[in-house]
Amino acid sequence: MLGPKKTLLATVSHHSPGEVLKNFKYIQRLRIELPGGELGVEDGVLLKWKAEFGSTLESCVILGAAACVKPELEREKKVSKFEFGRSWFLQNRHDDRVAPETADNVLFPGEDDSGSLPESFYTNGGLKLRVVWTISSLIAASARHYLLQQIISEHPTLQSLILTDTDGQGMLCMGKEQLEEFRCKPLAASASANRTQVPALNMKLWYAPYLELPGGTALKGATLVAIKPSDQPICKEVDGFVSGAFEEPFKTAVSLLAKRRTYLLEMNSF
């Protein structure tokens, strides 16, 4: 589900934001757009993230799906499946008091609408894939954070900083207080790469086998992950950073997923 990693930082170095901005002495708000997301994903796979940083990661939201599909095509598949089994239903249903089966009642194989993770999620690599998505997104976010050192140190008037990409894959945000913290506290760099060290984390995960969204989009294997450092308490409610992380139709996806069963995970610093 993840394709070859893009060598984005090498591309950025030829047009360093620090070099471009060196002649600007008074900047309050800055939005930088990279030429593309760092994570190569297969066609049809959705992977989006939004992260807030101070001197280290403060929060991150990740939305992923195994496939983005058209609802009408999925309904056709569902009806075909229903028609295939229709004769069985008619032959085995003799009680007139039982309402006839409808195509809307037929679930896809392995689909569980109870909000629980299906057993196959653990055995067919579904959970492992979500962990890979999470780690890859955190590495991309921490690499972007590391990239901003020069800009933040050279522009003390900066009060708002956003680093996004043309693919709409990831967004890193820093506000006034977070920028001040970044300047005051030394950056904890990872020993293995040019990125900020990711602290120990607590994570909440939600999953749905199928979600229909506004605008003619549907997600299969939709997953939402909300991440906080382990030294911060996990709120039972979905906070504003999670609910407002993405624009429509993905904002609706977050809202629908957050109503489902919550799973708690932990991750060590890396």
KEKE-3310 file (N, C-alpha, C; in steps of 0.2 Angstrom, whole numbers, plus 5000, padded with zeros to 4 digits):
npx = (5004:5011:5021:5036:5047:5048:5061:5061:5066:5079:5076:5070:5081:5088:5081:5080:5070:5074:5085:5077:5070:5079:5080:5069:5064:5055:5043:5027:5017:5018:5017:5022:5023:5027:5034:5027:5020:5029:5027:5026:5012:5001:4990:4974:4974:4972:4980:4982:4989:4990:4999:5005:5018:5029:5044:5045:5035:5017:5004:4996:4986:4980:4973:4968:4965:4961:4957:4950:4934:4920:4904:4892:4897:4901:4888:4883:4890:4886:4873:4874:4880:4869:4859:4865:4864:4851:4841:4844:4840:4826:4823:4826:4818:4804:4795:4782:4781:4794:4803:4807:4824:4835:4845:4852:4855:4865:4881:4898:4911:4918:4915:4911:4899:4898:4907:4918:4934:4937:4941:4949:4957:4967:4974:4977:4986:4981:4981:4995:4998:4992:5000:5012:5008:5006:5019:5026:5020:5023:5037:5038:5032:5041:5053:5050:5048:5061:5067:5064:5071:5081:5074:5065:5074:5080:5070:5063:5051:5041:5025:5015:5016:5015:5018:5015:5010:5009:5002:4992:4994:5001:5001:5010:5009:5013:5010:5011:5015:5021:5031:5039:5043:5050:5061:5067:5069:5081:5082:5078:5086:5084:5095:5097:5093:5089:5079:5067:5067:5054:5043:5039:5023:5005:4990:4975:4964:4952:4941:4933:4925:4919:4914:4903:4905:4902:4899:4901:4911:4919:4926:4936:4940:4943:4953:4956:4968:4973:4985:4995:5009:5015:5016:5005:4988:4975:4961:4944:4934:4933:4945:4946:4957:4957:4944:4944:4954:4955:4949:4932:4928:4934:4933:4920:4922:4931:4923:4913:4920:4925:4914:4914:4919:4933:4951:4965:4982:5000:5016:5034:5047:5056)
npy = (4994:5006:5015:5018:5028:5045:5056:5069:5079:5081:5087:5099:5105:5111:5122:5130:5134:5143:5150:5157:5165:5174:5187:5193:5202:5204:5194:5188:5178:5163:5152:5137:5128:5112:5103:5091:5076:5067:5053:5039:5032:5019:5019:5025:5023:5031:5043:5054:5067:5077:5088:5095:5105:5110:5112:5099:5085:5088:5085:5074:5069:5056:5050:5037:5025:5010:5010:5022:5024:5024:5027:5022:5012:5003:5000:4993:4982:4977:4974:4965:4954:4952:4947:4936:4928:4927:4917:4907:4913:4913:4900:4895:4902:4901:4907:4918:4929:4935:4948:4952:4949:4963:4972:4981:4976:4967:4963:4966:4953:4949:4961:4971:4979:4983:4991:4985:4978:4967:4949:4946:4957:4957:4946:4946:4956:4969:4977:4978:4986:4998:5002:5004:5015:5024:5026:5030:5042:5050:5050:5058:5070:5073:5075:5086:5096:5096:5102:5115:5123:5133:5143:5147:5151:5162:5171:5179:5186:5179:5172:5162:5147:5136:5121:5113:5102:5100:5089:5088:5079:5080:5091:5102:5112:5126:5137:5154:5152:5140:5141:5150:5142:5132:5140:5142:5130:5117:5107:5090:5079:5065:5051:5044:5050:5065:5072:5077:5070:5058:5058:5046:5039:5040:5033:5034:5024:5022:5012:5008:4997:5002:5018:5030:5046:5064:5071:5061:5051:5037:5027:5013:5002:5012:5022:5030:5039:5046:5055:5058:5064:5053:5059:5067:5068:5057:5062:5058:5063:5068:5080:5097:5098:5086:5084:5095:5093:5090:5095:5095:5081:5074:5078:5074:5060:5059:5063:5053:5041:5044:5041:5028:5012:5014:5011:5009:5012:5011:5018:5018:5030:5036)
npz = (5000:5002:4991:4982:4992:4991:4986:4992:5001:4996:4984:4988:4994:4983:4981:4993:5007:5016:5010:5000:5008:5014:5012:5017:5031:5040:5045:5048:5046:5038:5025:5018:5003:4998:4984:4983:4992:5004:5005:4995:4989:4984:4969:4972:4986:5001:5011:5023:5033:5048:5058:5074:5080:5093:5101:5100:5094:5096:5093:5082:5068:5058:5043:5035:5021:5013:5000:4989:4983:4971:4976:4969:4961:4971:4976:4965:4965:4977:4975:4965:4971:4980:4971:4967:4978:4980:4976:4985:4997:4995:4994:5006:5015:5023:5031:5031:5040:5041:5036:5019:5012:5008:4996:5003:5015:5014:5017:5013:5010:5026:5031:5045:5054:5067:5073:5079:5077:5063:5064:5054:5052:5060:5055:5042:5039:5040:5052:5054:5042:5045:5056:5049:5040:5050:5057:5045:5042:5054:5053:5041:5045:5056:5049:5041:5051:5056:5045:5046:5055:5052:5046:5057:5067:5061:5059:5070:5071:5067:5068:5065:5056:5043:5035:5020:5006:4988:4985:4995:5005:5018:5033:5042:5057:5066:5079:5087:5101:5100:5091:5099:5109:5102:5099:5111:5117:5115:5100:5099:5090:5079:5080:5068:5057:5047:5055:5068:5084:5088:5101:5115:5113:5114:5107:5098:5089:5076:5066:5051:5040:5028:5022:5016:5009:5008:4991:4982:4985:4993:5006:5008:5021:5030:5041:5056:5066:5081:5089:5103:5114:5126:5139:5140:5145:5138:5130:5133:5124:5107:5102:5096:5087:5081:5075:5067:5058:5044:5028:5020:5009:5019:5032:5036:5036:5047:5057:5057:5059:5072:5080:5081:5089:5100:5100:5109:5108:5110:5108:5107:5109:5094)
capx = (5000:5015:5025:5043:5048:5050:5067:5058:5071:5084:5073:5069:5087:5090:5077:5079:5065:5079:5088:5072:5067:5084:5080:5063:5067:5049:5038:5023:5013:5021:5014:5026:5020:5032:5031:5024:5021:5035:5025:5023:5006:4998:4984:4968:4975:4972:4984:4983:4991:4991:5003:5007:5024:5033:5050:5044:5028:5012:4998:4995:4980:4981:4967:4970:4960:4964:4954:4944:4930:4914:4898:4888:4900:4900:4881:4882:4893:4882:4867:4876:4881:4863:4856:4868:4861:4843:4838:4846:4836:4820:4822:4827:4814:4797:4791:4780:4782:4800:4804:4812:4830:4836:4852:4856:4856:4870:4888:4904:4914:4922:4913:4907:4896:4897:4912:4923:4939:4936:4947:4954:4961:4974:4978:4978:4990:4977:4984:5002:4998:4990:5006:5016:5005:5007:5026:5028:5017:5026:5043:5038:5031:5047:5058:5048:5050:5068:5069:5062:5076:5084:5068:5062:5079:5082:5064:5060:5044:5036:5019:5012:5020:5012:5022:5011:5012:5004:4997:4988:4996:5003:5002:5013:5007:5016:5008:5015:5018:5025:5037:5043:5045:5055:5067:5069:5071:5085:5079:5080:5086:5085:5102:5098:5091:5089:5072:5066:5065:5047:5043:5034:5016:4998:4987:4968:4962:4945:4941:4927:4926:4916:4911:4901:4906:4899:4903:4902:4917:4918:4932:4936:4946:4945:4956:4958:4973:4974:4991:4998:5014:5012:5015:4999:4982:4971:4954:4939:4931:4938:4946:4945:4962:4956:4938:4945:4961:4954:4943:4927:4924:4937:4931:4915:4925:4934:4917:4909:4925:4926:4908:4914:4923:4940:4956:4971:4989:5006:5022:5040:5051:5060)
capy = (5000:5011:5015:5020:5034:5051:5060:5076:5084:5082:5092:5105:5108:5115:5128:5130:5140:5148:5154:5161:5170:5177:5194:5196:5203:5204:5190:5186:5172:5160:5146:5135:5122:5108:5101:5084:5073:5062:5046:5036:5027:5016:5022:5023:5023:5038:5044:5061:5068:5084:5088:5101:5104:5115:5109:5092:5083:5089:5081:5072:5065:5052:5047:5032:5021:5005:5012:5027:5022:5028:5023:5019:5006:4998:4998:4988:4976:4974:4971:4959:4949:4950:4944:4929:4923:4928:4911:4904:4916:4911:4893:4894:4906:4899:4911:4924:4935:4937:4953:4949:4952:4968:4972:4986:4972:4962:4966:4963:4948:4952:4968:4971:4986:4984:4995:4981:4976:4960:4945:4946:4963:4955:4940:4948:4962:4975:4981:4980:4991:5004:5004:5007:5021:5029:5027:5034:5049:5053:5051:5063:5076:5075:5078:5093:5100:5097:5107:5122:5126:5139:5148:5149:5155:5168:5175:5180:5189:5174:5170:5157:5143:5130:5118:5108:5100:5101:5083:5088:5073:5081:5098:5103:5118:5129:5144:5158:5149:5134:5144:5153:5136:5130:5144:5142:5123:5114:5102:5084:5076:5058:5049:5040:5054:5072:5073:5078:5063:5057:5055:5041:5041:5037:5033:5031:5021:5020:5009:5006:4994:5006:5024:5035:5053:5069:5072:5055:5047:5032:5024:5006:5001:5018:5022:5037:5038:5052:5054:5063:5062:5049:5062:5071:5064:5056:5064:5054:5066:5070:5087:5101:5097:5080:5085:5100:5092:5090:5098:5090:5077:5070:5080:5070:5054:5059:5063:5046:5036:5045:5039:5021:5010:5017:5006:5012:5009:5015:5018:5020:5035:5034)
capz = (5000:5001:4986:4984:4996:4987:4988:4992:5004:4991:4979:4992:4995:4978:4982:5001:5009:5020:5005:4997:5013:5018:5011:5020:5038:5045:5043:5054:5044:5033:5022:5013:5000:4995:4977:4984:4998:5005:5005:4989:4990:4978:4966:4975:4993:5004:5017:5025:5040:5050:5064:5077:5084:5097:5100:5098:5092:5101:5091:5075:5066:5052:5040:5029:5018:5008:4993:4988:4977:4969:4980:4965:4959:4976:4976:4960:4967:4982:4972:4961:4977:4983:4966:4966:4983:4980:4976:4992:5002:4993:4995:5013:5019:5023:5036:5028:5044:5041:5030:5013:5012:5003:4995:5008:5021:5012:5019:5009:5014:5031:5034:5052:5055:5074:5076:5081:5072:5062:5066:5048:5052:5064:5052:5035:5038:5041:5058:5052:5037:5048:5059:5044:5039:5056:5057:5039:5043:5059:5050:5036:5049:5060:5044:5040:5057:5056:5040:5048:5060:5050:5045:5063:5070:5057:5058:5076:5071:5064:5073:5062:5051:5040:5029:5017:5000:4983:4985:5000:5009:5025:5035:5049:5059:5072:5081:5091:5107:5098:5088:5104:5113:5097:5099:5118:5119:5109:5096:5100:5083:5079:5078:5062:5051:5048:5058:5075:5087:5090:5108:5116:5111:5115:5101:5098:5083:5074:5060:5048:5033:5022:5023:5011:5011:5003:4985:4978:4987:4998:5008:5011:5026:5033:5048:5059:5071:5084:5092:5108:5118:5132:5145:5140:5146:5133:5132:5130:5118:5101:5103:5090:5082:5077:5071:5062:5054:5037:5024:5017:5012:5024:5039:5038:5038:5054:5062:5057:5062:5079:5083:5082:5094:5100:5102:5112:5107:5113:5103:5110:5105:5089)
cpx = (5004:5020:5032:5043:5051:5056:5065:5063:5077:5082:5072:5076:5090:5086:5075:5075:5069:5082:5083:5070:5072:5083:5073:5065:5061:5043:5034:5019:5017:5018:5019:5023:5026:5029:5028:5025:5027:5033:5023:5018:5004:4992:4978:4968:4975:4976:4985:4985:4991:4994:5005:5013:5026:5040:5050:5036:5023:5006:4999:4989:4981:4975:4970:4964:4963:4962:4949:4940:4924:4908:4894:4891:4900:4893:4880:4885:4889:4876:4868:4876:4874:4859:4858:4865:4854:4840:4839:4841:4829:4818:4822:4822:4807:4792:4789:4781:4789:4801:4809:4818:4831:4843:4856:4858:4862:4877:4893:4907:4919:4920:4909:4905:4895:4902:4918:4928:4938:4942:4952:4959:4967:4978:4980:4983:4987:4980:4991:5002:4996:4996:5011:5014:5007:5014:5028:5026:5021:5034:5043:5037:5037:5052:5056:5050:5057:5071:5068:5066:5078:5079:5066:5067:5081:5076:5060:5053:5039:5031:5015:5015:5016:5016:5017:5014:5007:4999:4992:4988:4997:5003:5005:5011:5011:5013:5013:5019:5023:5031:5042:5046:5051:5062:5071:5072:5075:5081:5082:5080:5087:5092:5103:5096:5090:5081:5072:5064:5058:5047:5039:5027:5010:4994:4980:4967:4955:4946:4934:4928:4924:4913:4909:4902:4902:4903:4905:4909:4915:4925:4931:4942:4948:4947:4958:4962:4974:4980:4993:5004:5011:5012:5009:4993:4978:4964:4949:4935:4936:4939:4946:4950:4960:4950:4939:4952:4960:4948:4938:4930:4927:4935:4925:4917:4928:4928:4913:4914:4925:4920:4909:4918:4930:4945:4962:4977:4994:5012:5028:5043:5055:5063)
cpy = (5006:5010:5017:5027:5039:5054:5067:5081:5085:5087:5099:5109:5112:5122:5129:5136:5145:5153:5159:5167:5175:5185:5197:5196:5203:5200:5187:5179:5169:5153:5143:5128:5118:5105:5094:5081:5068:5055:5044:5031:5025:5019:5020:5023:5030:5038:5051:5062:5076:5084:5095:5100:5110:5113:5102:5091:5084:5085:5079:5068:5062:5049:5043:5028:5016:5007:5018:5025:5026:5024:5019:5012:5001:4996:4992:4982:4972:4971:4965:4953:4947:4946:4936:4925:4924:4921:4907:4906:4914:4904:4891:4898:4904:4903:4917:4930:4938:4942:4950:4953:4958:4969:4976:4982:4967:4966:4963:4958:4951:4958:4967:4978:4987:4989:4992:4979:4969:4956:4945:4952:4962:4950:4942:4954:4969:4980:4983:4986:4998:5007:5007:5014:5026:5031:5031:5041:5053:5054:5057:5070:5078:5078:5085:5098:5101:5102:5114:5126:5132:5145:5151:5153:5161:5173:5175:5183:5184:5171:5164:5153:5137:5127:5112:5106:5100:5095:5083:5082:5075:5089:5098:5111:5120:5136:5148:5155:5143:5136:5147:5147:5133:5133:5143:5135:5120:5108:5095:5080:5069:5056:5046:5044:5061:5074:5074:5071:5063:5054:5049:5043:5037:5038:5031:5030:5020:5017:5008:5003:4998:5012:5028:5042:5058:5069:5066:5051:5042:5029:5017:5005:5007:5018:5029:5035:5045:5051:5060:5060:5058:5053:5067:5066:5063:5058:5059:5056:5067:5077:5090:5100:5091:5081:5090:5099:5092:5093:5093:5087:5073:5072:5076:5063:5054:5059:5056:5041:5037:5043:5031:5019:5012:5011:5011:5008:5014:5014:5021:5026:5032:5040)
cpz = (5000:4996:4988:4987:4991:4990:4988:4995:5000:4986:4982:4993:4990:4978:4989:5003:5013:5016:5002:5002:5016:5017:5014:5028:5043:5042:5049:5052:5038:5031:5017:5010:4996:4989:4978:4990:4998:5004:4999:4991:4983:4975:4970:4983:4995:5010:5018:5032:5042:5057:5067:5081:5088:5096:5099:5096:5098:5100:5084:5074:5059:5050:5034:5027:5013:5001:4994:4982:4976:4972:4975:4962:4964:4977:4971:4962:4972:4980:4968:4966:4979:4978:4966:4972:4984:4981:4982:4997:5001:4995:5002:5018:5018:5027:5033:5033:5044:5035:5025:5014:5007:5002:5000:5014:5020:5013:5014:5014:5019:5034:5040:5053:5062:5077:5078:5075:5070:5063:5060:5048:5056:5060:5045:5034:5039:5046:5056:5047:5040:5053:5055:5042:5044:5057:5051:5040:5048:5057:5046:5040:5053:5055:5042:5045:5058:5051:5041:5053:5058:5049:5052:5067:5067:5057:5065:5077:5069:5070:5071:5056:5049:5034:5026:5010:4995:4982:4990:5005:5017:5026:5042:5051:5066:5073:5085:5097:5105:5095:5094:5108:5109:5098:5106:5120:5113:5106:5097:5093:5084:5077:5071:5056:5052:5049:5065:5078:5089:5097:5109:5115:5113:5109:5102:5091:5082:5067:5057:5041:5027:5025:5017:5013:5006:4997:4981:4979:4993:5000:5011:5015:5029:5040:5050:5065:5074:5089:5097:5111:5124:5138:5145:5141:5139:5134:5129:5124:5113:5101:5096:5085:5078:5073:5066:5058:5047:5034:5022:5010:5018:5031:5041:5040:5045:5059:5062:5060:5070:5083:5084:5088:5094:5103:5104:5110:5110:5108:5107:5106:5100:5085)
residu = (MET:LEU:GLY:PRO:LYS:LYS:THR:LEU:LEU:ALA:THR:VAL:SER:HIS:HIS:SER:PRO:GLY:GLU:VAL:LEU:LYS:ASN:PHE:LYS:TYR:ILE:GLN:ARG:LEU:ARG:ILE:GLU:LEU:PRO:GLY:GLY:GLU:LEU:GLY:VAL:GLU:ASP:GLY:VAL:LEU:LEU:LYS:TRP:LYS:ALA:GLU:PHE:GLY:SER:THR:LEU:GLU:SER:CYS:VAL:ILE:LEU:GLY:ALA:ALA:ALA:CYS:VAL:LYS:PRO:GLU:LEU:GLU:ARG:GLU:LYS:LYS:VAL:SER:LYS:PHE:GLU:PHE:GLY:ARG:SER:TRP:PHE:LEU:GLN:ASN:ARG:HIS:ASP:ASP:ARG:VAL:ALA:PRO:GLU:THR:ALA:ASP:ASN:VAL:LEU:PHE:PRO:GLY:GLU:ASP:ASP:SER:GLY:SER:LEU:PRO:GLU:SER:PHE:TYR:THR:ASN:GLY:GLY:LEU:LYS:LEU:ARG:VAL:VAL:TRP:THR:ILE:SER:SER:LEU:ILE:ALA:ALA:SER:ALA:ARG:HIS:TYR:LEU:LEU:GLN:GLN:ILE:ILE:SER:GLU:HIS:PRO:THR:LEU:GLN:SER:LEU:ILE:LEU:THR:ASP:THR:ASP:GLY:GLN:GLY:MET:LEU:CYS:MET:GLY:LYS:GLU:GLN:LEU:GLU:GLU:PHE:ARG:CYS:LYS:PRO:LEU:ALA:ALA:SER:ALA:SER:ALA:ASN:ARG:THR:GLN:VAL:PRO:ALA:LEU:ASN:MET:LYS:LEU:TRP:TYR:ALA:PRO:TYR:LEU:GLU:LEU:PRO:GLY:GLY:THR:ALA:LEU:LYS:GLY:ALA:THR:LEU:VAL:ALA:ILE:LYS:PRO:SER:ASP:GLN:PRO:ILE:CYS:LYS:GLU:VAL:ASP:GLY:PHE:VAL:SER:GLY:ALA:PHE:GLU:GLU:PRO:PHE:LYS:THR:ALA:VAL:SER:LEU:LEU:ALA:LYS:ARG:ARG:THR:TYR:LEU:LEU:GLU:MET:ASN:SER:PHE)
# end
